[in-house]
Amino acid sequence: MQRSRRKALNRDKKSLPIRKCISCGKKNTKNSLLKLVINDKDEVEFDYRGSSPGRGAYVCRRNECIVRAMGERVLCKAFRRPGPFICRFCGSLQ
């Protein structure tokens, strides 16, 4: 296949944004991961619409990844700020 034809075929495909899970490190499309954000009160919560301002972190939808992501060190690294953080949804995970 010629180079120009290959480029044209690749251009037709819509590329989806890729994000990495902060827990397991696997890369996946943005819409298949859950977005975590920190609000003004240092509470970690899910951003279901994906429209919250500021730094966000993405995690797989698996329970193991969500639980592991709630570790203080993981959140500090992902949000690039010191903890402690308050988890608003941790009670619903058990």
WOKASUL-V346436 format. One record per helix or strand of 3 or more residues. SS is the DSSP state (~ for helix, > for strand). FROM is the first residue (numbers start at 1). TO is the last residue. If there is no record, write none. Layout:
ss: <SS;SS>
from: <FROM;FROM>
to: <TO;TO>
This chain:
ss: <~;>;>;~;>;>;>;~;~;~>
from: <3;18;27;30;34;43;56;63;72;90>
to: <12;21;29;32;38;46;59;69;79;92>
